[in-house]
Amino acid sequence: MKFRILFPLIVLVLSLPSLRAQDKTAPAVEAARTWLALVDASEYAKSWKETAPIFQETVKEADWSKMVAAVREPLGAVSKRTQIAAQYATFLPGAPEGEYVVIQFLTDFAKKSGAVETVTPMKDPAGNWKVSGYYIK
Protein backbone atom coordinates (compact mmCIF):
# COMPACT_ATOMS: atom_id res chain seq x y z
CA MET A 1 0.00 0.00 0.00
CA LYS A 2 2.80 2.45 0.86
CA PHE A 3 4.50 1.65 -2.46
CA ARG A 4 1.41 2.69 -4.44
CA ILE A 5 1.42 6.10 -2.77
CA LEU A 6 5.19 6.57 -2.91
CA PHE A 7 5.55 5.79 -6.63
CA PRO A 8 3.30 8.66 -7.86
CA LEU A 9 5.12 11.05 -5.51
CA ILE A 10 8.50 10.02 -6.94
CA VAL A 11 7.21 10.52 -10.49
CA LEU A 12 5.84 13.95 -9.54
CA VAL A 13 9.09 15.05 -7.91
CA LEU A 14 11.15 13.85 -10.89
CA SER A 15 8.92 15.73 -13.33
CA LEU A 16 9.05 19.08 -11.46
CA PRO A 17 12.21 20.40 -13.20
CA SER A 18 10.73 19.78 -16.65
CA LEU A 19 7.45 21.40 -15.62
CA ARG A 20 9.36 24.47 -14.40
CA ALA A 21 11.28 24.60 -17.69
CA GLN A 22 7.99 24.46 -19.63
CA ASP A 23 6.61 27.29 -17.47
CA LYS A 24 9.72 29.34 -18.24
CA THR A 25 9.54 28.75 -22.00
CA ALA A 26 5.76 28.83 -22.54
CA PRO A 27 5.38 32.64 -22.87
CA ALA A 28 8.29 32.75 -25.33
CA VAL A 29 6.79 29.91 -27.39
CA GLU A 30 3.46 31.75 -27.49
CA ALA A 31 5.22 34.94 -28.63
CA ALA A 32 7.10 32.99 -31.32
CA ARG A 33 3.89 31.41 -32.63
CA THR A 34 2.16 34.81 -32.74
CA TRP A 35 5.12 36.28 -34.61
CA LEU A 36 5.26 33.33 -37.03
CA ALA A 37 1.59 33.90 -37.84
CA LEU A 38 2.56 37.36 -39.14
CA VAL A 39 5.32 35.88 -41.29
CA ASP A 40 2.97 33.13 -42.51
CA ALA A 41 0.49 35.84 -43.57
CA SER A 42 3.27 37.68 -45.49
CA GLU A 43 2.96 40.62 -43.08
CA TYR A 44 6.70 41.10 -43.14
CA ALA A 45 6.81 44.79 -42.19
CA LYS A 46 4.55 44.10 -39.22
CA SER A 47 6.65 41.08 -38.20
CA TRP A 48 9.76 43.31 -38.22
CA LYS A 49 8.01 45.84 -35.96
CA GLU A 50 7.32 43.04 -33.48
CA THR A 51 10.97 41.97 -33.20
CA ALA A 52 13.44 42.75 -30.44
CA PRO A 53 15.49 45.96 -30.69
CA ILE A 54 18.66 43.92 -31.29
CA PHE A 55 17.02 42.41 -34.39
CA GLN A 56 15.91 45.83 -35.63
CA GLU A 57 19.40 47.26 -35.11
CA THR A 58 20.91 44.42 -37.13
CA VAL A 59 18.36 44.14 -39.97
CA LYS A 60 16.57 47.13 -41.45
CA GLU A 61 12.84 46.78 -42.15
CA ALA A 62 13.15 46.97 -45.96
CA ASP A 63 15.97 44.41 -45.94
CA TRP A 64 13.97 42.09 -43.70
CA SER A 65 10.94 42.21 -45.98
CA LYS A 66 13.08 41.35 -49.03
CA MET A 67 15.04 38.60 -47.27
CA VAL A 68 12.09 36.83 -45.69
CA ALA A 69 9.99 37.05 -48.85
CA ALA A 70 12.85 35.53 -50.88
CA VAL A 71 13.09 32.60 -48.47
CA ARG A 72 9.48 31.99 -47.47
CA GLU A 73 7.47 32.61 -50.62
CA PRO A 74 9.09 29.81 -52.67
CA LEU A 75 8.21 27.37 -49.86
CA GLY A 76 4.47 28.04 -50.10
CA ALA A 77 1.96 28.06 -47.29
CA VAL A 78 2.52 26.32 -43.97
CA SER A 79 0.53 23.10 -43.78
CA LYS A 80 1.82 21.89 -40.42
CA ARG A 81 4.11 23.22 -37.69
CA THR A 82 5.09 21.17 -34.65
CA GLN A 83 7.29 22.40 -31.82
CA ILE A 84 10.17 20.00 -31.31
CA ALA A 85 12.34 21.91 -28.81
CA ALA A 86 12.43 24.94 -26.52
CA GLN A 87 15.59 25.68 -24.58
CA TYR A 88 15.86 28.54 -22.08
CA ALA A 89 19.24 30.32 -22.00
CA THR A 90 20.80 33.40 -20.45
CA PHE A 91 23.77 33.38 -22.81
CA LEU A 92 23.97 32.86 -26.56
CA PRO A 93 27.18 33.21 -28.58
CA GLY A 94 27.42 36.66 -30.14
CA ALA A 95 24.35 37.98 -28.30
CA PRO A 96 24.13 40.28 -25.31
CA GLU A 97 23.35 38.79 -21.92
CA GLY A 98 19.67 38.34 -21.34
CA GLU A 99 16.90 35.78 -21.27
CA TYR A 100 16.36 33.78 -24.45
CA VAL A 101 14.41 30.74 -25.55
CA VAL A 102 15.68 28.89 -28.61
CA ILE A 103 12.64 27.21 -30.14
CA GLN A 104 12.63 24.74 -32.99
CA PHE A 105 9.62 23.80 -35.07
CA LEU A 106 9.37 20.99 -37.59
CA THR A 107 7.41 22.66 -40.37
CA ASP A 108 5.79 21.35 -43.51
CA PHE A 109 5.31 23.92 -46.26
CA ALA A 110 3.31 23.35 -49.44
CA LYS A 111 6.54 22.91 -51.44
CA LYS A 112 8.91 21.61 -48.76
CA SER A 113 8.23 19.23 -45.93
CA GLY A 114 10.44 18.64 -42.92
CA ALA A 115 11.95 22.11 -42.67
CA VAL A 116 13.28 23.15 -39.28
CA GLU A 117 12.46 26.69 -38.23
CA THR A 118 14.46 28.12 -35.36
CA VAL A 119 12.93 31.13 -33.63
CA THR A 120 14.74 32.84 -30.75
CA PRO A 121 12.69 35.24 -28.66
CA MET A 122 14.39 37.33 -25.98
CA LYS A 123 12.81 38.95 -22.96
CA ASP A 124 12.82 42.75 -23.07
CA PRO A 125 13.12 44.99 -19.96
CA ALA A 126 9.31 45.24 -19.75
CA GLY A 127 9.06 41.44 -19.53
CA ASN A 128 7.77 40.90 -23.09
CA TRP A 129 9.19 38.22 -25.36
CA LYS A 130 10.29 39.55 -28.77
CA VAL A 131 11.89 37.58 -31.59
CA SER A 132 15.61 38.26 -31.89
CA GLY A 133 16.42 35.63 -34.49
CA TYR A 134 14.83 33.45 -37.16
CA TYR A 135 16.36 30.73 -39.30
CA ILE A 136 14.99 28.05 -41.64
CA LYS A 137 16.92 24.92 -42.53
C-alpha positions as CSV (number, residue, x, y, z in Angstrom):
1,M,0.0,0.0,0.0
2,K,2.8,2.4,0.9
3,F,4.5,1.7,-2.5
4,R,1.4,2.7,-4.4
5,I,1.4,6.1,-2.8
6,L,5.2,6.6,-2.9
7,F,5.5,5.8,-6.6
8,P,3.3,8.7,-7.9
9,L,5.1,11.1,-5.5
10,I,8.5,10.0,-6.9
11,V,7.2,10.5,-10.5
12,L,5.8,14.0,-9.5
13,V,9.1,15.1,-7.9
14,L,11.2,13.8,-10.9
15,S,8.9,15.7,-13.3
16,L,9.1,19.1,-11.5
17,P,12.2,20.4,-13.2
18,S,10.7,19.8,-16.7
19,L,7.4,21.4,-15.6
20,R,9.4,24.5,-14.4
21,A,11.3,24.6,-17.7
22,Q,8.0,24.5,-19.6
23,D,6.6,27.3,-17.5
24,K,9.7,29.3,-18.2
25,T,9.5,28.8,-22.0
26,A,5.8,28.8,-22.5
27,P,5.4,32.6,-22.9
28,A,8.3,32.7,-25.3
29,V,6.8,29.9,-27.4
30,E,3.5,31.7,-27.5
31,A,5.2,34.9,-28.6
32,A,7.1,33.0,-31.3
33,R,3.9,31.4,-32.6
34,T,2.2,34.8,-32.7
35,W,5.1,36.3,-34.6
36,L,5.3,33.3,-37.0
37,A,1.6,33.9,-37.8
38,L,2.6,37.4,-39.1
39,V,5.3,35.9,-41.3
40,D,3.0,33.1,-42.5
41,A,0.5,35.8,-43.6
42,S,3.3,37.7,-45.5
43,E,3.0,40.6,-43.1
44,Y,6.7,41.1,-43.1
45,A,6.8,44.8,-42.2
46,K,4.6,44.1,-39.2
47,S,6.6,41.1,-38.2
48,W,9.8,43.3,-38.2
49,K,8.0,45.8,-36.0
50,E,7.3,43.0,-33.5
51,T,11.0,42.0,-33.2
52,A,13.4,42.8,-30.4
53,P,15.5,46.0,-30.7
54,I,18.7,43.9,-31.3
55,F,17.0,42.4,-34.4
56,Q,15.9,45.8,-35.6
57,E,19.4,47.3,-35.1
58,T,20.9,44.4,-37.1
59,V,18.4,44.1,-40.0
60,K,16.6,47.1,-41.4
61,E,12.8,46.8,-42.2
62,A,13.1,47.0,-46.0
63,D,16.0,44.4,-45.9
64,W,14.0,42.1,-43.7
65,S,10.9,42.2,-46.0
66,K,13.1,41.4,-49.0
67,M,15.0,38.6,-47.3
68,V,12.1,36.8,-45.7
69,A,10.0,37.0,-48.9
70,A,12.8,35.5,-50.9
71,V,13.1,32.6,-48.5
72,R,9.5,32.0,-47.5
73,E,7.5,32.6,-50.6
74,P,9.1,29.8,-52.7
75,L,8.2,27.4,-49.9
76,G,4.5,28.0,-50.1
77,A,2.0,28.1,-47.3
78,V,2.5,26.3,-44.0
79,S,0.5,23.1,-43.8
80,K,1.8,21.9,-40.4
81,R,4.1,23.2,-37.7
82,T,5.1,21.2,-34.6
83,Q,7.3,22.4,-31.8
84,I,10.2,20.0,-31.3
85,A,12.3,21.9,-28.8
86,A,12.4,24.9,-26.5
87,Q,15.6,25.7,-24.6
88,Y,15.9,28.5,-22.1
89,A,19.2,30.3,-22.0
90,T,20.8,33.4,-20.5
91,F,23.8,33.4,-22.8
92,L,24.0,32.9,-26.6
93,P,27.2,33.2,-28.6
94,G,27.4,36.7,-30.1
95,A,24.4,38.0,-28.3
96,P,24.1,40.3,-25.3
97,E,23.4,38.8,-21.9
98,G,19.7,38.3,-21.3
99,E,16.9,35.8,-21.3
100,Y,16.4,33.8,-24.4
101,V,14.4,30.7,-25.5
102,V,15.7,28.9,-28.6
103,I,12.6,27.2,-30.1
104,Q,12.6,24.7,-33.0
105,F,9.6,23.8,-35.1
106,L,9.4,21.0,-37.6
107,T,7.4,22.7,-40.4
108,D,5.8,21.4,-43.5
109,F,5.3,23.9,-46.3
110,A,3.3,23.3,-49.4
111,K,6.5,22.9,-51.4
112,K,8.9,21.6,-48.8
113,S,8.2,19.2,-45.9
114,G,10.4,18.6,-42.9
115,A,12.0,22.1,-42.7
116,V,13.3,23.1,-39.3
117,E,12.5,26.7,-38.2
118,T,14.5,28.1,-35.4
119,V,12.9,31.1,-33.6
120,T,14.7,32.8,-30.7
121,P,12.7,35.2,-28.7
122,M,14.4,37.3,-26.0
123,K,12.8,39.0,-23.0
124,D,12.8,42.7,-23.1
125,P,13.1,45.0,-20.0
126,A,9.3,45.2,-19.8
127,G,9.1,41.4,-19.5
128,N,7.8,40.9,-23.1
129,W,9.2,38.2,-25.4
130,K,10.3,39.5,-28.8
131,V,11.9,37.6,-31.6
132,S,15.6,38.3,-31.9
133,G,16.4,35.6,-34.5
134,Y,14.8,33.4,-37.2
135,Y,16.4,30.7,-39.3
136,I,15.0,28.0,-41.6
137,K,16.9,24.9,-42.5
